[in-house]
Amino acid sequence: MEKCEEILIDPEIQNGNPVFKGTRVTIDILFEYLESGNTIDAFVLDFPGVKKEQAIKVLEYLKKLALVA
């Protein structure tokens, strides 16, 4: 499966945890927001470095990945 261009994994950034490309915001924070009942809109308001489109693309990618597994 192709990589998601919105996700960056770099050992020099956040100890290699996946982040939104161009930020230091880890992907797991998005999941924490959603699990807490928050919306994507609330997430991008709190983390303005992440665009709504980025968050949606990451979720779509991970959904596809889960369906393949």
mmCIF file of the N, C-alpha and C atoms, coordinates in Angstrom:
data_MODEL
# 
_entry.id   MODEL 
# 
loop_
_atom_site.group_PDB 
_atom_site.id 
_atom_site.type_symbol 
_atom_site.label_atom_id 
_atom_site.label_alt_id 
_atom_site.label_comp_id 
_atom_site.label_asym_id 
_atom_site.label_entity_id 
_atom_site.label_seq_id 
_atom_site.pdbx_PDB_ins_code 
_atom_site.Cartn_x 
_atom_site.Cartn_y 
_atom_site.Cartn_z 
_atom_site.occupancy 
_atom_site.B_iso_or_equiv 
_atom_site.pdbx_formal_charge 
_atom_site.auth_seq_id 
_atom_site.auth_comp_id 
_atom_site.auth_asym_id 
_atom_site.auth_atom_id 
_atom_site.pdbx_PDB_model_num 
ATOM 1   N N  . MET A 1 1  ? 0.835   -1.176 0.000  1.00 0.00 ? 1  MET A N  1 
ATOM 2   C CA . MET A 1 1  ? 0.000   0.000  0.000  1.00 0.00 ? 1  MET A CA 1 
ATOM 3   C C  . MET A 1 1  ? 0.885   1.246  0.000  1.00 0.00 ? 1  MET A C  1 
ATOM 4   N N  . GLU A 1 2  ? 0.434   2.261  -0.703 1.00 0.00 ? 2  GLU A N  1 
ATOM 5   C CA . GLU A 1 2  ? 1.178   3.520  -0.767 1.00 0.00 ? 2  GLU A CA 1 
ATOM 6   C C  . GLU A 1 2  ? 1.239   4.185  0.601  1.00 0.00 ? 2  GLU A C  1 
ATOM 7   N N  . LYS A 1 3  ? 2.273   4.993  0.790  1.00 0.00 ? 3  LYS A N  1 
ATOM 8   C CA . LYS A 1 3  ? 2.399   5.764  2.022  1.00 0.00 ? 3  LYS A CA 1 
ATOM 9   C C  . LYS A 1 3  ? 1.469   6.973  1.944  1.00 0.00 ? 3  LYS A C  1 
ATOM 10  N N  . CYS A 1 4  ? 1.098   7.472  3.087  1.00 0.00 ? 4  CYS A N  1 
ATOM 11  C CA . CYS A 1 4  ? 0.293   8.689  3.155  1.00 0.00 ? 4  CYS A CA 1 
ATOM 12  C C  . CYS A 1 4  ? 1.239   9.882  3.195  1.00 0.00 ? 4  CYS A C  1 
ATOM 13  N N  . GLU A 1 5  ? 1.103   10.778 2.246  1.00 0.00 ? 5  GLU A N  1 
ATOM 14  C CA . GLU A 1 5  ? 1.990   11.934 2.156  1.00 0.00 ? 5  GLU A CA 1 
ATOM 15  C C  . GLU A 1 5  ? 1.799   12.920 3.299  1.00 0.00 ? 5  GLU A C  1 
ATOM 16  N N  . GLU A 1 6  ? 0.707   12.784 4.036  1.00 0.00 ? 6  GLU A N  1 
ATOM 17  C CA . GLU A 1 6  ? 0.430   13.699 5.145  1.00 0.00 ? 6  GLU A CA 1 
ATOM 18  C C  . GLU A 1 6  ? 1.078   13.246 6.449  1.00 0.00 ? 6  GLU A C  1 
ATOM 19  N N  . ILE A 1 7  ? 1.643   12.034 6.465  1.00 0.00 ? 7  ILE A N  1 
ATOM 20  C CA . ILE A 1 7  ? 2.263   11.487 7.668  1.00 0.00 ? 7  ILE A CA 1 
ATOM 21  C C  . ILE A 1 7  ? 3.776   11.457 7.498  1.00 0.00 ? 7  ILE A C  1 
ATOM 22  N N  . LEU A 1 8  ? 4.474   11.956 8.505  1.00 0.00 ? 8  LEU A N  1 
ATOM 23  C CA . LEU A 1 8  ? 5.932   11.938 8.499  1.00 0.00 ? 8  LEU A CA 1 
ATOM 24  C C  . LEU A 1 8  ? 6.412   11.146 9.711  1.00 0.00 ? 8  LEU A C  1 
ATOM 25  N N  . ILE A 1 9  ? 7.350   10.249 9.482  1.00 0.00 ? 9  ILE A N  1 
ATOM 26  C CA . ILE A 1 9  ? 8.002   9.526  10.571 1.00 0.00 ? 9  ILE A CA 1 
ATOM 27  C C  . ILE A 1 9  ? 9.497   9.803  10.451 1.00 0.00 ? 9  ILE A C  1 
ATOM 28  N N  . ASP A 1 10 ? 10.009  10.519 11.440 1.00 0.00 ? 10 ASP A N  1 
ATOM 29  C CA . ASP A 1 10 ? 11.409  10.930 11.436 1.00 0.00 ? 10 ASP A CA 1 
ATOM 30  C C  . ASP A 1 10 ? 11.928  10.779 12.869 1.00 0.00 ? 10 ASP A C  1 
ATOM 31  N N  . PRO A 1 11 ? 12.991  10.003 13.059 1.00 0.00 ? 11 PRO A N  1 
ATOM 32  C CA . PRO A 1 11 ? 13.508  9.811  14.412 1.00 0.00 ? 11 PRO A CA 1 
ATOM 33  C C  . PRO A 1 11 ? 13.906  11.118 15.110 1.00 0.00 ? 11 PRO A C  1 
ATOM 34  N N  . GLU A 1 12 ? 14.129  12.167 14.353 1.00 0.00 ? 12 GLU A N  1 
ATOM 35  C CA . GLU A 1 12 ? 14.517  13.459 14.915 1.00 0.00 ? 12 GLU A CA 1 
ATOM 36  C C  . GLU A 1 12 ? 13.311  14.291 15.361 1.00 0.00 ? 12 GLU A C  1 
ATOM 37  N N  . ILE A 1 13 ? 12.109  13.873 14.985 1.00 0.00 ? 13 ILE A N  1 
ATOM 38  C CA . ILE A 1 13 ? 10.899  14.620 15.328 1.00 0.00 ? 13 ILE A CA 1 
ATOM 39  C C  . ILE A 1 13 ? 10.004  13.742 16.195 1.00 0.00 ? 13 ILE A C  1 
ATOM 40  N N  . GLN A 1 14 ? 9.712   14.223 17.386 1.00 0.00 ? 14 GLN A N  1 
ATOM 41  C CA . GLN A 1 14 ? 8.830   13.523 18.332 1.00 0.00 ? 14 GLN A CA 1 
ATOM 42  C C  . GLN A 1 14 ? 9.237   12.057 18.533 1.00 0.00 ? 14 GLN A C  1 
ATOM 43  N N  . ASN A 1 15 ? 10.534  11.835 18.623 1.00 0.00 ? 15 ASN A N  1 
ATOM 44  C CA . ASN A 1 15 ? 11.083  10.486 18.871 1.00 0.00 ? 15 ASN A CA 1 
ATOM 45  C C  . ASN A 1 15 ? 10.632  9.449  17.846 1.00 0.00 ? 15 ASN A C  1 
ATOM 46  N N  . GLY A 1 16 ? 10.368  9.889  16.634 1.00 0.00 ? 16 GLY A N  1 
ATOM 47  C CA . GLY A 1 16 ? 9.977   8.956  15.579 1.00 0.00 ? 16 GLY A CA 1 
ATOM 48  C C  . GLY A 1 16 ? 8.507   8.609  15.560 1.00 0.00 ? 16 GLY A C  1 
ATOM 49  N N  . ASN A 1 17 ? 7.716   9.210  16.438 1.00 0.00 ? 17 ASN A N  1 
ATOM 50  C CA . ASN A 1 17 ? 6.274   8.984  16.393 1.00 0.00 ? 17 ASN A CA 1 
ATOM 51  C C  . ASN A 1 17 ? 5.695   9.668  15.158 1.00 0.00 ? 17 ASN A C  1 
ATOM 52  N N  . PRO A 1 18 ? 4.711   9.060  14.510 1.00 0.00 ? 18 PRO A N  1 
ATOM 53  C CA . PRO A 1 18 ? 4.129   9.671  13.313 1.00 0.00 ? 18 PRO A CA 1 
ATOM 54  C C  . PRO A 1 18 ? 3.511   11.035 13.622 1.00 0.00 ? 18 PRO A C  1 
ATOM 55  N N  . VAL A 1 19 ? 3.847   11.997 12.787 1.00 0.00 ? 19 VAL A N  1 
ATOM 56  C CA . VAL A 1 19 ? 3.313   13.359 12.930 1.00 0.00 ? 19 VAL A CA 1 
ATOM 57  C C  . VAL A 1 19 ? 2.680   13.795 11.622 1.00 0.00 ? 19 VAL A C  1 
ATOM 58  N N  . PHE A 1 20 ? 1.864   14.843 11.713 1.00 0.00 ? 20 PHE A N  1 
ATOM 59  C CA . PHE A 1 20 ? 1.354   15.472 10.499 1.00 0.00 ? 20 PHE A CA 1 
ATOM 60  C C  . PHE A 1 20 ? 2.513   16.195 9.840  1.00 0.00 ? 20 PHE A C  1 
ATOM 61  N N  . LYS A 1 21 ? 2.705   15.934 8.563  1.00 0.00 ? 21 LYS A N  1 
ATOM 62  C CA . LYS A 1 21 ? 3.817   16.529 7.826  1.00 0.00 ? 21 LYS A CA 1 
ATOM 63  C C  . LYS A 1 21 ? 3.821   18.048 7.986  1.00 0.00 ? 21 LYS A C  1 
ATOM 64  N N  . GLY A 1 22 ? 4.991   18.594 8.268  1.00 0.00 ? 22 GLY A N  1 
ATOM 65  C CA . GLY A 1 22 ? 5.152   20.033 8.421  1.00 0.00 ? 22 GLY A CA 1 
ATOM 66  C C  . GLY A 1 22 ? 4.850   20.524 9.832  1.00 0.00 ? 22 GLY A C  1 
ATOM 67  N N  . THR A 1 23 ? 4.577   19.576 10.757 1.00 0.00 ? 23 THR A N  1 
ATOM 68  C CA . THR A 1 23 ? 4.270   19.945 12.137 1.00 0.00 ? 23 THR A CA 1 
ATOM 69  C C  . THR A 1 23 ? 5.020   19.025 13.088 1.00 0.00 ? 23 THR A C  1 
ATOM 70  N N  . ARG A 1 24 ? 4.810   19.250 14.375 1.00 0.00 ? 24 ARG A N  1 
ATOM 71  C CA . ARG A 1 24 ? 5.291   18.339 15.406 1.00 0.00 ? 24 ARG A CA 1 
ATOM 72  C C  . ARG A 1 24 ? 4.096   17.700 16.111 1.00 0.00 ? 24 ARG A C  1 
ATOM 73  N N  . VAL A 1 25 ? 2.918   17.816 15.508 1.00 0.00 ? 25 VAL A N  1 
ATOM 74  C CA . VAL A 1 25 ? 1.674   17.283 16.080 1.00 0.00 ? 25 VAL A CA 1 
ATOM 75  C C  . VAL A 1 25 ? 1.579   15.802 15.730 1.00 0.00 ? 25 VAL A C  1 
ATOM 76  N N  . THR A 1 26 ? 1.561   14.961 16.761 1.00 0.00 ? 26 THR A N  1 
ATOM 77  C CA . THR A 1 26 ? 1.496   13.523 16.518 1.00 0.00 ? 26 THR A CA 1 
ATOM 78  C C  . THR A 1 26 ? 0.084   13.101 16.106 1.00 0.00 ? 26 THR A C  1 
ATOM 79  N N  . ILE A 1 27 ? 0.044   12.057 15.294 1.00 0.00 ? 27 ILE A N  1 
ATOM 80  C CA . ILE A 1 27 ? -1.232  11.540 14.785 1.00 0.00 ? 27 ILE A CA 1 
ATOM 81  C C  . ILE A 1 27 ? -2.111  11.054 15.932 1.00 0.00 ? 27 ILE A C  1 
ATOM 82  N N  . ASP A 1 28 ? -1.501  10.507 16.966 1.00 0.00 ? 28 ASP A N  1 
ATOM 83  C CA . ASP A 1 28 ? -2.307  9.967  18.064 1.00 0.00 ? 28 ASP A CA 1 
ATOM 84  C C  . ASP A 1 28 ? -3.119  11.048 18.772 1.00 0.00 ? 28 ASP A C  1 
ATOM 85  N N  . ILE A 1 29 ? -2.679  12.297 18.711 1.00 0.00 ? 29 ILE A N  1 
ATOM 86  C CA . ILE A 1 29 ? -3.452  13.373 19.326 1.00 0.00 ? 29 ILE A CA 1 
ATOM 87  C C  . ILE A 1 29 ? -4.801  13.522 18.628 1.00 0.00 ? 29 ILE A C  1 
ATOM 88  N N  . LEU A 1 30 ? -4.822  13.356 17.314 1.00 0.00 ? 30 LEU A N  1 
ATOM 89  C CA . LEU A 1 30 ? -6.092  13.411 16.590 1.00 0.00 ? 30 LEU A CA 1 
ATOM 90  C C  . LEU A 1 30 ? -7.040  12.335 17.114 1.00 0.00 ? 30 LEU A C  1 
ATOM 91  N N  . PHE A 1 31 ? -6.532  11.127 17.291 1.00 0.00 ? 31 PHE A N  1 
ATOM 92  C CA . PHE A 1 31 ? -7.373  10.045 17.793 1.00 0.00 ? 31 PHE A CA 1 
ATOM 93  C C  . PHE A 1 31 ? -7.852  10.325 19.213 1.00 0.00 ? 31 PHE A C  1 
ATOM 94  N N  . GLU A 1 32 ? -6.996  10.898 20.036 1.00 0.00 ? 32 GLU A N  1 
ATOM 95  C CA . GLU A 1 32 ? -7.401  11.254 21.400 1.00 0.00 ? 32 GLU A CA 1 
ATOM 96  C C  . GLU A 1 32 ? -8.554  12.257 21.366 1.00 0.00 ? 32 GLU A C  1 
ATOM 97  N N  . TYR A 1 33 ? -8.471  13.231 20.483 1.00 0.00 ? 33 TYR A N  1 
ATOM 98  C CA . TYR A 1 33 ? -9.548  14.209 20.332 1.00 0.00 ? 33 TYR A CA 1 
ATOM 99  C C  . TYR A 1 33 ? -10.848 13.528 19.923 1.00 0.00 ? 33 TYR A C  1 
ATOM 100 N N  . LEU A 1 34 ? -10.776 12.694 18.908 1.00 0.00 ? 34 LEU A N  1 
ATOM 101 C CA . LEU A 1 34 ? -11.981 12.041 18.411 1.00 0.00 ? 34 LEU A CA 1 
ATOM 102 C C  . LEU A 1 34 ? -12.570 11.086 19.446 1.00 0.00 ? 34 LEU A C  1 
ATOM 103 N N  . GLU A 1 35 ? -11.716 10.360 20.144 1.00 0.00 ? 35 GLU A N  1 
ATOM 104 C CA . GLU A 1 35 ? -12.184 9.436  21.182 1.00 0.00 ? 35 GLU A CA 1 
ATOM 105 C C  . GLU A 1 35 ? -12.849 10.180 22.339 1.00 0.00 ? 35 GLU A C  1 
ATOM 106 N N  . SER A 1 36 ? -12.449 11.421 22.559 1.00 0.00 ? 36 SER A N  1 
ATOM 107 C CA . SER A 1 36 ? -13.025 12.224 23.636 1.00 0.00 ? 36 SER A CA 1 
ATOM 108 C C  . SER A 1 36 ? -14.334 12.890 23.228 1.00 0.00 ? 36 SER A C  1 
ATOM 109 N N  . GLY A 1 37 ? -14.760 12.650 21.989 1.00 0.00 ? 37 GLY A N  1 
ATOM 110 C CA . GLY A 1 37 ? -16.012 13.235 21.520 1.00 0.00 ? 37 GLY A CA 1 
ATOM 111 C C  . GLY A 1 37 ? -15.851 14.563 20.820 1.00 0.00 ? 37 GLY A C  1 
ATOM 112 N N  . ASN A 1 38 ? -14.608 15.001 20.626 1.00 0.00 ? 38 ASN A N  1 
ATOM 113 C CA . ASN A 1 38 ? -14.359 16.245 19.908 1.00 0.00 ? 38 ASN A CA 1 
ATOM 114 C C  . ASN A 1 38 ? -14.442 16.004 18.404 1.00 0.00 ? 38 ASN A C  1 
ATOM 115 N N  . THR A 1 39 ? -14.519 17.076 17.666 1.00 0.00 ? 39 THR A N  1 
ATOM 116 C CA . THR A 1 39 ? -14.612 17.004 16.211 1.00 0.00 ? 39 THR A CA 1 
ATOM 117 C C  . THR A 1 39 ? -13.265 17.314 15.572 1.00 0.00 ? 39 THR A C  1 
ATOM 118 N N  . ILE A 1 40 ? -13.179 17.037 14.291 1.00 0.00 ? 40 ILE A N  1 
ATOM 119 C CA . ILE A 1 40 ? -11.981 17.417 13.539 1.00 0.00 ? 40 ILE A CA 1 
ATOM 120 C C  . ILE A 1 40 ? -11.830 18.933 13.553 1.00 0.00 ? 40 ILE A C  1 
ATOM 121 N N  . ASP A 1 41 ? -12.946 19.647 13.470 1.00 0.00 ? 41 ASP A N  1 
ATOM 122 C CA . ASP A 1 41 ? -12.884 21.109 13.500 1.00 0.00 ? 41 ASP A CA 1 
ATOM 123 C C  . ASP A 1 41 ? -12.267 21.605 14.806 1.00 0.00 ? 41 ASP A C  1 
ATOM 124 N N  . ALA A 1 42 ? -12.629 20.999 15.932 1.00 0.00 ? 42 ALA A N  1 
ATOM 125 C CA . ALA A 1 42 ? -12.045 21.382 17.218 1.00 0.00 ? 42 ALA A CA 1 
ATOM 126 C C  . ALA A 1 42 ? -10.547 21.089 17.229 1.00 0.00 ? 42 ALA A C  1 
ATOM 127 N N  . PHE A 1 43 ? -10.170 19.962 16.651 1.00 0.00 ? 43 PHE A N  1 
ATOM 128 C CA . PHE A 1 43 ? -8.758  19.579 16.589 1.00 0.00 ? 43 PHE A CA 1 
ATOM 129 C C  . PHE A 1 43 ? -7.951  20.625 15.826 1.00 0.00 ? 43 PHE A C  1 
ATOM 130 N N  . VAL A 1 44 ? -8.410  20.995 14.639 1.00 0.00 ? 44 VAL A N  1 
ATOM 131 C CA . VAL A 1 44 ? -7.631  21.951 13.838 1.00 0.00 ? 44 VAL A CA 1 
ATOM 132 C C  . VAL A 1 44 ? -7.647  23.356 14.440 1.00 0.00 ? 44 VAL A C  1 
ATOM 133 N N  . LEU A 1 45 ? -8.667  23.671 15.225 1.00 0.00 ? 45 LEU A N  1 
ATOM 134 C CA . LEU A 1 45 ? -8.646  24.959 15.936 1.00 0.00 ? 45 LEU A CA 1 
ATOM 135 C C  . LEU A 1 45 ? -7.568  24.965 17.012 1.00 0.00 ? 45 LEU A C  1 
ATOM 136 N N  . ASP A 1 46 ? -7.410  23.840 17.690 1.00 0.00 ? 46 ASP A N  1 
ATOM 137 C CA . ASP A 1 46 ? -6.400  23.749 18.742 1.00 0.00 ? 46 ASP A CA 1 
ATOM 138 C C  . ASP A 1 46 ? -4.989  23.532 18.198 1.00 0.00 ? 46 ASP A C  1 
ATOM 139 N N  . PHE A 1 47 ? -4.896  22.993 16.994 1.00 0.00 ? 47 PHE A N  1 
ATOM 140 C CA . PHE A 1 47 ? -3.603  22.745 16.352 1.00 0.00 ? 47 PHE A CA 1 
ATOM 141 C C  . PHE A 1 47 ? -3.624  23.367 14.950 1.00 0.00 ? 47 PHE A C  1 
ATOM 142 N N  . PRO A 1 48 ? -3.517  24.701 14.885 1.00 0.00 ? 48 PRO A N  1 
ATOM 143 C CA . PRO A 1 48 ? -3.671  25.394 13.605 1.00 0.00 ? 48 PRO A CA 1 
ATOM 144 C C  . PRO A 1 48 ? -2.627  25.045 12.547 1.00 0.00 ? 48 PRO A C  1 
ATOM 145 N N  . GLY A 1 49 ? -1.552  24.378 12.932 1.00 0.00 ? 49 GLY A N  1 
ATOM 146 C CA . GLY A 1 49 ? -0.564  23.942 11.946 1.00 0.00 ? 49 GLY A CA 1 
ATOM 147 C C  . GLY A 1 49 ? -1.063  22.785 11.095 1.00 0.00 ? 49 GLY A C  1 
ATOM 148 N N  . VAL A 1 50 ? -2.107  22.120 11.571 1.00 0.00 ? 50 VAL A N  1 
ATOM 149 C CA . VAL A 1 50 ? -2.687  20.995 10.832 1.00 0.00 ? 50 VAL A CA 1 
ATOM 150 C C  . VAL A 1 50 ? -3.936  21.490 10.111 1.00 0.00 ? 50 VAL A C  1 
ATOM 151 N N  . LYS A 1 51 ? -4.004  21.220 8.832  1.00 0.00 ? 51 LYS A N  1 
ATOM 152 C CA . LYS A 1 51 ? -5.178  21.597 8.050  1.00 0.00 ? 51 LYS A CA 1 
ATOM 153 C C  . LYS A 1 51 ? -6.232  20.499 8.152  1.00 0.00 ? 51 LYS A C  1 
ATOM 154 N N  . LYS A 1 52 ? -7.478  20.896 8.061  1.00 0.00 ? 52 LYS A N  1 
ATOM 155 C CA . LYS A 1 52 ? -8.582  19.939 8.133  1.00 0.00 ? 52 LYS A CA 1 
ATOM 156 C C  . LYS A 1 52 ? -8.425  18.863 7.064  1.00 0.00 ? 52 LYS A C  1 
ATOM 157 N N  . GLU A 1 53 ? -8.002  19.263 5.872  1.00 0.00 ? 53 GLU A N  1 
ATOM 158 C CA . GLU A 1 53 ? -7.817  18.317 4.775  1.00 0.00 ? 53 GLU A CA 1 
ATOM 159 C C  . GLU A 1 53 ? -6.757  17.274 5.122  1.00 0.00 ? 53 GLU A C  1 
ATOM 160 N N  . GLN A 1 54 ? -5.712  17.696 5.826  1.00 0.00 ? 54 GLN A N  1 
ATOM 161 C CA . GLN A 1 54 ? -4.671  16.761 6.259  1.00 0.00 ? 54 GLN A CA 1 
ATOM 162 C C  . GLN A 1 54 ? -5.251  15.714 7.195  1.00 0.00 ? 54 GLN A C  1 
ATOM 163 N N  . ALA A 1 55 ? -6.008  16.163 8.173  1.00 0.00 ? 55 ALA A N  1 
ATOM 164 C CA . ALA A 1 55 ? -6.592  15.244 9.148  1.00 0.00 ? 55 ALA A CA 1 
ATOM 165 C C  . ALA A 1 55 ? -7.517  14.252 8.456  1.00 0.00 ? 55 ALA A C  1 
ATOM 166 N N  . ILE A 1 56 ? -8.306  14.722 7.527  1.00 0.00 ? 56 ILE A N  1 
ATOM 167 C CA . ILE A 1 56 ? -9.225  13.843 6.806  1.00 0.00 ? 56 ILE A CA 1 
ATOM 168 C C  . ILE A 1 56 ? -8.448  12.828 5.971  1.00 0.00 ? 56 ILE A C  1 
ATOM 169 N N  . LYS A 1 57 ? -7.406  13.281 5.288  1.00 0.00 ? 57 LYS A N  1 
ATOM 170 C CA . LYS A 1 57 ? -6.600  12.355 4.475  1.00 0.00 ? 57 LYS A CA 1 
ATOM 171 C C  . LYS A 1 57 ? -5.948  11.284 5.338  1.00 0.00 ? 57 LYS A C  1 
ATOM 172 N N  . VAL A 1 58 ? -5.472  11.653 6.514  1.00 0.00 ? 58 VAL A N  1 
ATOM 173 C CA . VAL A 1 58 ? -4.856  10.680 7.414  1.00 0.00 ? 58 VAL A CA 1 
ATOM 174 C C  . VAL A 1 58 ? -5.893  9.654  7.862  1.00 0.00 ? 58 VAL A C  1 
ATOM 175 N N  . LEU A 1 59 ? -7.068  10.122 8.236  1.00 0.00 ? 59 LEU A N  1 
ATOM 176 C CA . LEU A 1 59 ? -8.116  9.194  8.662  1.00 0.00 ? 59 LEU A CA 1 
ATOM 177 C C  . LEU A 1 59 ? -8.526  8.258  7.525  1.00 0.00 ? 59 LEU A C  1 
ATOM 178 N N  . GLU A 1 60 ? -8.655  8.795  6.327  1.00 0.00 ? 60 GLU A N  1 
ATOM 179 C CA . GLU A 1 60 ? -9.017  7.953  5.173  1.00 0.00 ? 60 GLU A CA 1 
ATOM 180 C C  . GLU A 1 60 ? -7.930  6.915  4.900  1.00 0.00 ? 60 GLU A C  1 
ATOM 181 N N  . TYR A 1 61 ? -6.677  7.332  4.990  1.00 0.00 ? 61 TYR A N  1 
ATOM 182 C CA . TYR A 1 61 ? -5.568  6.413  4.761  1.00 0.00 ? 61 TYR A CA 1 
ATOM 183 C C  . TYR A 1 61 ? -5.574  5.284  5.794  1.00 0.00 ? 61 TYR A C  1 
ATOM 184 N N  . LEU A 1 62 ? -5.725  5.643  7.051  1.00 0.00 ? 62 LEU A N  1 
ATOM 185 C CA . LEU A 1 62 ? -5.699  4.638  8.106  1.00 0.00 ? 62 LEU A CA 1 
ATOM 186 C C  . LEU A 1 62 ? -6.907  3.713  8.028  1.00 0.00 ? 62 LEU A C  1 
ATOM 187 N N  . LYS A 1 63 ? -8.030  4.226  7.568  1.00 0.00 ? 63 LYS A N  1 
ATOM 188 C CA . LYS A 1 63 ? -9.205  3.380  7.360  1.00 0.00 ? 63 LYS A CA 1 
ATOM 189 C C  . LYS A 1 63 ? -8.914  2.340  6.285  1.00 0.00 ? 63 LYS A C  1 
ATOM 190 N N  . LYS A 1 64 ? -8.325  2.768  5.184  1.00 0.00 ? 64 LYS A N  1 
ATOM 191 C CA . LYS A 1 64 ? -7.966  1.833  4.106  1.00 0.00 ? 64 LYS A CA 1 
ATOM 192 C C  . LYS A 1 64 ? -6.970  0.791  4.615  1.00 0.00 ? 64 LYS A C  1 
ATOM 193 N N  . LEU A 1 65 ? -6.014  1.258  5.388  1.00 0.00 ? 65 LEU A N  1 
ATOM 194 C CA . LEU A 1 65 ? -5.003  0.370  5.939  1.00 0.00 ? 65 LEU A CA 1 
ATOM 195 C C  . LEU A 1 65 ? -5.638  -0.691 6.842  1.00 0.00 ? 65 LEU A C  1 
ATOM 196 N N  . ALA A 1 66 ? -6.602  -0.268 7.642  1.00 0.00 ? 66 ALA A N  1 
ATOM 197 C CA . ALA A 1 66 ? -7.289  -1.198 8.548  1.00 0.00 ? 66 ALA A CA 1 
ATOM 198 C C  . ALA A 1 66 ? -8.115  -2.214 7.765  1.00 0.00 ? 66 ALA A C  1 
ATOM 199 N N  . LEU A 1 67 ? -8.697  -1.791 6.670  1.00 0.00 ? 67 LEU A N  1 
ATOM 200 C CA . LEU A 1 67 ? -9.522  -2.702 5.880  1.00 0.00 ? 67 LEU A CA 1 
ATOM 201 C C  . LEU A 1 67 ? -8.690  -3.738 5.131  1.00 0.00 ? 67 LEU A C  1 
ATOM 202 N N  . VAL A 1 68 ? -7.438  -3.402 4.842  1.00 0.00 ? 68 VAL A N  1 
ATOM 203 C CA . VAL A 1 68 ? -6.545  -4.330 4.139  1.00 0.00 ? 68 VAL A CA 1 
ATOM 204 C C  . VAL A 1 68 ? -6.018  -5.390 5.105  1.00 0.00 ? 68 VAL A C  1 
ATOM 205 N N  . ALA A 1 69 ? -5.831  -4.999 6.345  1.00 0.00 ? 69 ALA A N  1 
ATOM 206 C CA . ALA A 1 69 ? -5.227  -5.903 7.340  1.00 0.00 ? 69 ALA A CA 1 
ATOM 207 C C  . ALA A 1 69 ? -6.113  -7.055 7.711  1.00 0.00 ? 69 ALA A C  1 
# 
